[in-house]
C-alpha cells in the first residue's frame, strides 16, 4: 500500500506535464490573432458579415448575469441596433492553444448600449476558438464584470 501513493503521484505528474506541454502560450497562430482583432473591430462597427464569418454556427455567449445567447441572437441584435459598442478594447491577452482549440483570456474595456441601456466597464473575458476547415471559429464567449 505504501508503494501505491508514490506511483500514483508519478503518474499524475506525468499526465499533467504532458497536458501542459500541449498548451502553447508563445507560439500563437497569427491567423488566430487576426481573427480576434477583426472580431473586436466588427463589434464596434456592427459588422454583421464579419461576425457571421468568425462565429461558429453553434456559438454560445454567456453574459455576466448568466444569460445565454446564440449566434443568431447576437447577429440579430447588431442588425437591429439593439446592441452597439462604442469601445471594445482588450489588454492582458493570454492565448493557450491545444491543437485545433484555443482559449483566449483578456481584460476588456467596453462601452455600449444593449436594449436601450448603457453598459460600460472592465470585464474579464474568456473565449474558446476551434480551427475548423482551416479557419478559426469562436464557439464560446463568457464575460464577468471586474468589480472595483
N, C-alpha and C positions, 0 to 999 in steps of 0.2 A: 504494500500500500504506500510505503514511503517513496517508492520509485514513480508512482503514478503522477504525483504533483509535478516533479521536475520535468517529466516527459511531456505532460500536458502544457506546461509553461513554455517549453521549447517549441512545441507545435504551434501554439498561439502566437509566439513572437515571429516564427517563420511565416505564418499566414499573414500577419499584419505587415511584415516587411515586404512581402510580395505584392500586397494590395497597395501599399504606399508607393512602391516602385511604378505601378501602373499610372498613378496620378502624376501629371506633369504640370508644373507651375510655370517654368521658364520658357518652354518650347511651345508657344501657343500658335496655332494655325492663324496666319494673318487674315485669311478669309473670315474666320470667326470674329476677329476684332472689327473687320469692315462691316459685318452684319450687325453687330452690336451698335456701332456708331450710326449706321443707317437707320436702325430701328428707333434710336433716341431722336434723331433728326426728324424722322417720319412722325413721331408723336407731336412735335412742336408744329410741324407743317400740316398736320392732319392728312398725311399722305396715305390714304387707304390702300392704294395699289402696292406700295412698298410693304406696308404692314401685312397685307394679304399674302404676299410672296414669302415673307420671313416667318410668319406664324404657322405652325403645323395645324392641320385640319382639326385635330383633337386638342388644340391648345386650351389650357386652363389658367385663369387668372384668379388668385386668391388675394383679396384685399386685406388691409389691416383689421377691418371689422369682421373678417371671417366670411364675407360674401364671396361667392364663386361665380365667375363669368366665363363664357365660352368665347371662342374666336368670333363667332357671328355676333355676339353681344358687343364686343369691343369695336369691331368694324362698323356696326350699325351706329354706335354712339358717336364715332368720329364722323361718319357720313351725315348724320342728322344734326351735328353740332352740340349734342348732349354732353360730349367730353371734348374739352380743349385744353391744351398746355401752352403756357407762355414761357415756361422754363422747364427744362429737363436736363440737368447736369449731373454727371457722375464723378465720384472720386474714390480713391482707395479700392480700385478694382482688383480683384483676385480671380484668376481663372484656373480651374482644375480640369484637366482633360483625362478621360478614361476611355481610350479607344475612340469610338464614334460618339461619345457623350461628353458634354462639358457642363460644369457647374460654375456659374459666374456670380460673384458676390460683390456688391457695390454699396456705397453710400450715395443716395440720390437726393439732390436738392430739386424740388419740384414746386411748380405753381401752376394752377389751372382752375377750371370750372367743371364740375360734374353735376348734371341735372340742376343747373342754376345755383349751385352752392360752391363758393370758392374753397379751394384747398391749397395749402402751402406747407412747406416744412422739409425736414430732413427725414429720410426713410432708409432703412436697411433693406435692400432688395436681394433676392436670390432668384436666379433664372437657370433653367435647365434647357440645354440645346442638344439636339441629336442630329448627326450628319446622316442624311437620307438621300440616296441617289446623288451623292457628291455635293449636296447643299446643306448648310446648317439651318435647322428649323427650331424655333423656340417652342417648347412643349409645355413649360410651366413657368409661371412668374408669381412670386409671393412678395409681399411688401409689408413692413412693420414700421410704424412711425417711431422715430427716436425721441424719447421723452427727455426734456431738459433736466 
